[in-house]
């Protein structure tokens, strides 16, 4: 089977054959000490914060900047995030994470087969409402984090992955456009935060999604099996007490998204 890195045409890289979950994050933060923002330019620049570069972001206010991590495994990424939050200096820490800020996660998909990456997209689509339950409620109404269910994209789920990705929009909650430049799927849901526990929970769910996407195939049989849908749901969200508390509402919540994904297999 053709892998994503082969299909896109990436040069040799360790990310092409990675057998573990790898991700990078983009942390938007406001209220920073002005000396930090001196480093922020339109292009990504090296910063003094281990594992992170810094870039200016015109959408931020009050001495805001974006911190862009290198790509790490989940535990290492969380440790670098903790260190960043501890080392930053603020003039207005109470308002560091306004509604303008968010935390984007880029998950490496280069090493996935095309079918596995498509599984990841469809599984996310099926359970999208639960991903939003893990983040601040305001994120669902944010114009830079639009749920797939509120776009035209479910009508195109039947397309091959690359064709589907070429018709994508960058401001959807799950953005697959970075696959062509970075080899990643971008998850734009998480609000701006300095909470490492919350980040770890979010990354754990995304890691579970990445793993499950390589082990099951979303097809007619899967979508007709309540046991398969429920079992996969538990594998993705099982470590989240918040989501497990509403497990009994699973099939009510996914009523519409299940139809969207089923229509992808209607011929």
Phi, psi and omega in degrees: 000142180285133178268162184301317183297327178289318182294320181280329179096036178287148175288171180304134181198146175301334180293337182292333184240015183300131180257003179237160178295128177230141181207159172231158181231154175239114185253115176268127186222138176245178177070021183282159174296136183306329180297330177291317185289343175301328181284340187282117179234170179301332178261155180294131182235153175294140178237171180279358184264117188303129178087355184231143165256176183226144182215147176286148178224112184295345180277349183266156180234178171054056180057055180263154177204164179247131180253121186248120183277163165284180183266128183220169166290164183302309183300319181291321179299318179295321179295319177295324178296316177302313181297320178301312183295326181285330186269337182295146175245142187235156166255346181208069184296329182297335181243025182293332185239069179287178179295346178282343186264155176206171180232106183266141180242127175256116181261127180295124176238007182303321186277355179279148168290155181306317180297322180292319177295322177293321174303316181300315179297314183289323177295317175303313182301318181298316185256020188307318183300327180286327174298320179291332178294340182277348185241175180301140185299336180290341183293330182294330180266004182282131184290350177259012181211062189278126176301145179300328181295345180255020179234181176278352191297325178303335178290351184242009182299339182284348182288154171302154187308311185294321177294319179297316182295326180291343180255014185279168175237136187292339184264019171280155182303315169258116183248115181263358180302322180298349177303326184282333182257318185250343185078031184227157164261133181256128177253114190259009190292316194291132178293165172302133185202153171248011186271106182291330178294316178296316179299317180297320178297317180295315179295325178298316178297317179293323176295318178298318178299314180300317181292312182298326182297340179267352187248342179233163177240125176280112179211187182301317181298315179300315186288344178264000183252108178298324181295319180294318180295316181291318180296320179292320176304314181293325179291326180280314189252003188301337181269004178255109179299325181298317181283321179296334179293339180246020182305324183295344180265007187313304188285337172289319183292319186267012184310310184282320181291330176297319177296318179303314183288324178299321181296341178292342184248011177277125180238000000 
